[in-house]
Amino acid sequence: MSKKQIDNAEKLKKKLIQEQQKRIRPGECLKYIRAVIDEDVLHPDVGHSLLGLLTDSTVSHVLRKIKSSRTIMWERNVGQQIFNPIEDNNLQLYNLSDKYESEPQLLRVFSGKEFHESIEDKSIHETMRNVKANFSDMKLSLVVVGVLPKCKNTLERETAFVELQILYECSVLFVNNTQGLAELLVRFTKAVAEIPYRKQKSSVAASSNQYLLNDNKDCVRVEGSNGLGRLWQQHLNRLPLVTLDVAQSIQNKYSCPKKLFEEFNKPDGQTSLADLKISRGIVPLASERRIGEVLSKKLYTLYNSMDPNEII
């Protein structure tokens, strides 16, 4: 392969990565997700006006016959990857169309009456087995639309709810009407759309140091010596047991980490920090507190221990 071909391949690869990252970015990802709604969901007792309500929202949706009745699933647009033949003046041409992949989330929608009756006559188990057989790799949620009829044995019904969640690894959600169902679908769609981004961010956080995350939330701007005090205070505030008052009190006594290190090198350094009074600002009646031996020992261990496996 020539250098030009290699360079071209690298450019295409880089462009593909940029496009993939764009598609999962919060605010953008919702454009590439759509809800797929089974035709039977639009039942007068369940979601007769659902499509109209969704049209007024930001959720893209399609109506389709799905293998399991009254279910809702999601598909993600992964880009133009499908060749479609086009007949043009007896010439065989092709264009690219969008490819959609299913997301592992599924809703099974019931009316309140249907859900009540299926629990009473135990047919709910047959319904659940059917859903699980058709969508074994899906995370399942049951959505009950409307009020459940009164039953003679409330405890028995509650027990049935728990059995459903345990036996079929699903959650049971309740909404009052079609409006509530539409709002639930909007929330689910946004959550499903952001799954790749959240997984990627979680994966990076688990395998990298925090400073590699490119996350500037709550960062302190430092220019020369300006901002160093704020940075020292924020560092202390990130530690367990260190509230804002505690961090400010330590910073007031020890203006930088070096000052605290020097204090810890003194024979009574750990005791001095433990006896440090916590400033409570302008609150005149606040009780006076000390840093205390527990936090002082933890800070001493943090800044002096040479054992990377030592528990603080």
N, C-alpha and C positions, 0 to 999 in steps of 0.2 A: 504494500500500500504506500502510495506516495505521501510526501509531507503535506501537500495540499489537501489530499483526501483525509489524512489524520486530523488536520486542523479543522476541516469542515465537519468531521464527525464529532469533535470536541465541542464545537460551537452548537451543533444540534443537541448534543447531550446537555449542555449547559442551559439551552433554551427550554428543553423539556423539564429540567429540574425547576427552573424559574416558574414555568407554567403550573407545575404541580403544587409548588409552594403557594402560588397565588390562589389556586382553587381551594386550599384548606384554610386560608387566612380568615379570621373573624371579620364579619362584615361583607366578605366576598363569597364565603362558602355556601351561603343560603341560595345563591344564584344557581348552584350546581346540584341541588337536591330537590326531589319531588316526592310527594306522597302518592302512593298508588292505592286507590280506594276500590274495594270490591263493590259491584253494583248492588248487592243485597244490603249494603250498609244504608242505602237511601230508602229505608223502610219508614212508613209513616210514624211508627212507634219509636224510631231510633234517630235517624238523621235526614228527614225529608228535605229540609232546607239547608243541608250541610254545604253543598257546593256553592250556593249563593253566598254564604257566610265566608267561605274560604276565598272566594273571588275578591272579596273586599280586603283580604289580608295580603301579606307578602309571600304566602306559601304557594308554590307551584304544585299542581296536582293533576292526576289523570284518573279516569274511570275505567275499570277493567274487570273482567271476570277472573277471580282468583280461585285457586284450588280449594281452599277452605273458605266457606261462606262467611260473610260479614267480618272480614279481616281488612286491616290496613297495614301496608308495609311502605318502605322507602327505597328509592333508587338514587344513585349518585352518577352524575355525568362525569365520566373520566376522560373525555376528549374525543376528537374525531379520529376514530380508529377502524371504522367499518367501511369497506368498499361497496358501493352500490353501482350496478351497471346502468348505463344510460344509452338509449337508442337515439342517435342523432344523425340523420341522413345516411342511414345504413352503416354508420360507424359505431363500433363498440367502444364506448367511453366509460369512465368511472369517476365518481366523486366520493368524498368522504362524508359520512354522517356520524352523529354523536353516538357513543357507546355508553350504555347505562349498566351499572352493577348494583345488585341488591345489597342493602344494608341489613345487618343481623338484628333488626328490631321489628316486632310484630304486635299489633293490637287486635284483640278479638272483641267485637262490640256486641253488647246485649242490651235489650230494653229491660227496664226494671221487672216487668211482668215475666218476660222470657227467662231471666236469670233466676227469679223466685221459683218458677215452675220446674226448671231444669234441676234445681237443687232438691226440690220436694220429691220428684220422681226419679232422682239419681241419674237422669240422662246427661247431666253435665259431664260425667266421666267419659261417656262415648264421644261427646263433642271435643273434649280436651285431647283424647287419644287421637282423634282425627287430625286435629291441628298439629300435634306433636309429630305425627307420622309424616305429614306433608312439609313441615318446617322444623325439622329436628335440631337444626343449628341456630335457631332464632331465640332471642330473649323475648319472652312472652309476657304481655300485660293484658289483663281483662278490664274492659271499661263498661260500666253499667250506667246507662242513660235513663234518668227518671227515678221516681220514688219506688222503692220496693214495697209490694203489698204487705200488710200485716201478717204475721205468722203466729201460730199458737206457742211455738217453742223457740224463743229468741236464742237461747243458749245453743240449741241444736244447729241453728243457722250460722251462728258465729263459729261453731266447731267446723262446719262445712267450709267456711271461708279459709280457716287455717289449714284444713286438709288440702284444699286446692293449691295453696301456696307451697305446701311441703311436697305434695305428690308430683306436681307439675312445674315446680320452680317458677312460679309466676307471681305477679303482684295483682291486686284487685283495686281498681280505682272507681270512684263514683262521681258522676256529674249530674246536675239537675235537669238539663235539657240539651237541645241541639246546639244552642249558643255555647254552653259549657264544653260540649264535645269539640266544637270548632276551636275554642281557646286552648283546650288540651292538645289538639293536633298542632297548633302553632308552636306551643312550648316544646313538644316532642320533636318537631321538625328542626327547630333551631338547635336543640341538644344533639340530635343525630348529625346535623350538618357540621358541628364543631368537634365531633369525635376524633377525626384524624389529627387535628391541630392539638387537641388536649393530650392525645396519646404521644405525639411527637415531643411535646413540651415535657411531659412526665418522663419519657425515656431519656431525654437529654439531662434532666435534673437528676435522674437516678445514676447516670454514668459520668457526669461531669461536675466540676466545681461550680459554685454559684456564679462566679464572675464570668463564666463562659456562656451564660444563658442569654446574653444580649437583652437583659431585662432591666430597664432603667428606672423602674418604679422605686420611689423613696431614695433615689441616689442623692448623694451630697456633692455639690459642685465645689471643687477645690482649685483655687488659683493662687499660686504662691503659698503664703501662709493663711490666706483667707479661707475659712471653711474647715480647717483642721480640728478646731474645737467641736464644731457640730458633728464632724465625722467620728471623733472619739466618743462623744455622747451617744450617737446612734449605734455605734458598735456595742457599747455597754448595754444599751436598751434592748438589743437583740438577744441578750443572754437570759436564760431562765431565772426567775426570781428578781430580775432587775427591772423595776418600774421606772417611769420617767423621773419621779422624785429621787429615786435611788441613783439613777445615772447622773442627774444634775448635781447631786450632793458629792458623788465621787469626783466628777469633773471639777467642781469648785475647789476641792481639796488637792486633787492631782490633775493639773491642767493638761497632761499628756501621758501616754502609756509609760514613757521613760520614768516619770516621777513616781508612778505606782510601782514599777519594777524596783526602783531605788528604795522605796519604803519597805517592800517585801524582803530586801536584802539585809535590813536591820534585824537584830535579834527579836525585837518586839513588834515587827512590822505587821504581822497578821493580826495581832491584838489591837494595834492602832486602827486598822481599817474596821475591825469589828465594833470598836467603840465610837466610830464616826457617826454623828447625829445626822438624821435624814431631814433635810430642809423641806418644809411643807408650804413654802411660798408665803402668801399673805394671810393664810388661814390662822387666826389668833387662838382659837380654842382647840386646835388639833393636838392630839396627844403626841408627845415626843418619842421617837423611836430611834433605834440604833441599826446599823447595817447588820450586826449580829454575826456570831461565830460561824453559822452554817454557810452563809453567802461568802463571808471572808475566806473560809477554807476552800470553797469551790473556786473562787477567783485566784487564790494563791496556787492551787493545783493547776488551773488552766494556764497560767503564765509561767510556771516554774518547772512543771513536770517534764521529764525527758522521755517518758514512756508513752508511745503513741496509742497503746491499748488501755491506758489507765482510765477508769470510769470516774467522771467528775460528779 
